[in-house]
Each structure stands twice: as C-alpha cells, then as structure tokens.
Amino acid sequence: MTAPSPLTASAMVFAGGGAGAVLRYQLGRAMTGALGPAAVSAFPWATLAVNVIGSLAMGLLAGWLAKAGPGAGETWRLVVGVGFLGGFTTFSAFSLELMLLIERGQAGSAFAYAAVSVLAGLTGLYIGLIAMRLA
C-alpha cells in the first residue's frame, strides 16, 4: 500500500481530529448531566475518563498496527491514532510514547519524559495564567 499524499493525509487527520474533539466535548456534557455540576467541578471526572479511554484505544490501535505490519494500517493510524485520538486526548499519545520507552528498556528516559512533560506543562500553564492576570 502506498502512503497517502500529504494533502490526503492532512484531510484524514483533520476529519478524525474533528470527530475526536466533538466526542470529547459530548462526553464532558454527558458526565456533567449524569454526575451533576458539583461533582464535575470538584474533580475532573470527564478529563480522567477521556485520558483512560483514549489510552486504552491507543493501546488497542498500536497493538493492532504492530500485528498488521508496516504500511498495512497507515490510514487507520492517521485517521484514528493521529486524528481522532489526537482530538479526543493527547494523553493517549503521551501514554504510548512513555510505554514505548519503558518497553525499550529506557526507564531513565521514560521517567525524565514523564517528569519533564508534567512539570513543563504545569509551568507553561502557570506562566500563561500569570501573564494574562498581569495584562
């Protein structure tokens, strides 16, 4: 199977990403309806659910792609892995990359990646909040 053109690949990612983002939004609405605004304000249940579901889906996709062999699932990788799961949650990509480092025996790199990702992400968010509060 030949790889799709860059334009076709981008369209696949775009379509999948839009669907994933809408599903994430709808899941948040459904959980707010089911649990009530007080519960979802007290703890980020919807985000937790999205991250766990997205990580499970990424694991299933990565496992299937590994069994299918090189090139066999490129459309699925683009639409579902990069697009849909990227729009649904980037945590699934983080989980996959972290697990790949662990499976390769790169525990130190895995720990550093996890620590830097969380700390740098929180730092970036904090700087953005402070910048906007001062503006």
PLY file of the C-alpha trace (Angstrom):
ply
format ascii 1.0
element vertex 135
property float x
property float y
property float z
element edge 134
property int vertex1
property int vertex2
end_header
0.00 0.00 0.00
1.35 3.42 -0.92
1.37 6.24 1.56
-1.29 8.90 1.04
-0.23 12.27 -0.31
0.45 14.96 2.30
-2.84 16.65 1.42
-4.83 13.41 1.73
-3.05 12.54 4.99
-3.84 16.01 6.37
-7.51 15.60 5.40
-7.61 12.25 7.20
-6.10 13.77 10.35
-8.47 16.74 10.11
-11.57 14.55 9.83
-10.51 12.25 12.65
-9.44 15.15 14.87
-12.75 16.93 14.45
-14.69 13.80 15.36
-12.47 13.17 18.40
-12.86 16.74 19.66
-16.64 16.59 19.32
-16.77 13.26 21.17
-14.62 14.69 23.97
-16.98 17.66 24.29
-20.07 15.44 24.28
-18.58 13.08 26.86
-17.94 16.06 29.14
-21.54 17.20 28.70
-22.87 13.70 29.36
-20.79 13.31 32.51
-21.93 16.70 33.79
-25.52 15.62 33.19
-25.01 12.25 34.86
-22.90 13.34 37.84
-24.08 16.91 38.25
-22.15 20.17 38.02
-20.96 19.99 41.64
-19.27 16.61 41.16
-17.51 17.57 37.93
-16.40 20.86 39.45
-14.93 19.08 42.48
-12.90 16.57 40.42
-12.09 16.42 36.67
-14.01 13.18 36.03
-14.54 13.83 32.32
-10.86 14.51 31.66
-9.88 11.42 33.61
-12.36 9.32 31.62
-11.14 10.76 28.31
-7.50 10.09 29.22
-8.15 6.48 30.26
-10.44 5.70 27.30
-8.04 7.38 24.88
-5.05 5.49 26.29
-6.91 2.18 26.04
-7.90 2.96 22.45
-4.32 3.96 21.59
-3.05 0.69 23.05
-5.56 -1.31 21.02
-4.68 0.60 17.85
-0.91 0.34 18.39
-1.19 -3.38 19.10
-3.29 -3.94 16.00
-0.94 -1.86 13.83
2.05 -3.84 15.12
0.33 -7.11 14.16
-0.79 -5.77 10.78
2.77 -4.91 9.75
4.35 -1.84 8.15
2.10 0.21 5.89
-0.95 -2.04 6.31
-2.75 0.34 8.64
-1.49 3.78 7.61
-4.99 5.09 7.01
-6.10 3.84 10.43
-3.00 5.33 12.06
-3.70 8.73 10.51
-7.47 8.84 10.99
-7.74 7.14 14.38
-4.32 7.49 16.04
-3.18 10.93 14.96
-6.57 12.47 14.16
-9.35 11.01 16.30
-7.33 10.22 19.41
-5.32 13.42 18.98
-8.57 15.41 19.01
-10.05 13.28 21.78
-6.97 13.37 24.05
-3.27 13.95 23.56
-2.72 11.98 26.76
-3.09 8.80 24.70
-0.06 9.75 22.60
1.87 10.62 25.77
0.94 7.22 27.25
2.02 5.38 24.10
5.36 7.19 23.87
6.03 6.63 27.57
5.22 2.91 27.30
7.44 2.52 24.23
10.36 3.99 26.16
9.68 1.60 29.05
9.38 -1.42 26.72
12.70 -0.48 25.08
14.35 -0.62 28.48
14.81 3.13 28.64
13.40 3.60 32.14
15.50 6.69 32.81
14.32 8.37 29.62
10.73 7.35 30.40
10.92 8.89 33.87
12.54 12.05 32.50
9.92 12.34 29.74
7.05 11.94 32.22
8.53 14.32 34.77
9.50 17.00 32.27
6.16 16.73 30.45
4.15 17.23 33.62
6.41 19.86 35.19
6.97 21.83 31.98
3.27 21.65 31.14
2.28 22.94 34.56
4.96 25.63 34.39
3.78 26.74 30.96
0.19 26.89 32.17
1.21 28.87 35.25
3.24 31.36 33.20
0.30 31.80 30.82
-2.11 32.42 33.71
0.24 34.92 35.34
0.85 36.71 32.04
-2.88 37.10 31.45
-3.53 38.23 35.04
-0.88 40.93 34.64
-2.14 42.04 31.22
0 1
1 2
2 3
3 4
4 5
5 6
6 7
7 8
8 9
9 10
10 11
11 12
12 13
13 14
14 15
15 16
16 17
17 18
18 19
19 20
20 21
21 22
22 23
23 24
24 25
25 26
26 27
27 28
28 29
29 30
30 31
31 32
32 33
33 34
34 35
35 36
36 37
37 38
38 39
39 40
40 41
41 42
42 43
43 44
44 45
45 46
46 47
47 48
48 49
49 50
50 51
51 52
52 53
53 54
54 55
55 56
56 57
57 58
58 59
59 60
60 61
61 62
62 63
63 64
64 65
65 66
66 67
67 68
68 69
69 70
70 71
71 72
72 73
73 74
74 75
75 76
76 77
77 78
78 79
79 80
80 81
81 82
82 83
83 84
84 85
85 86
86 87
87 88
88 89
89 90
90 91
91 92
92 93
93 94
94 95
95 96
96 97
97 98
98 99
99 100
100 101
101 102
102 103
103 104
104 105
105 106
106 107
107 108
108 109
109 110
110 111
111 112
112 113
113 114
114 115
115 116
116 117
117 118
118 119
119 120
120 121
121 122
122 123
123 124
124 125
125 126
126 127
127 128
128 129
129 130
130 131
131 132
132 133
133 134
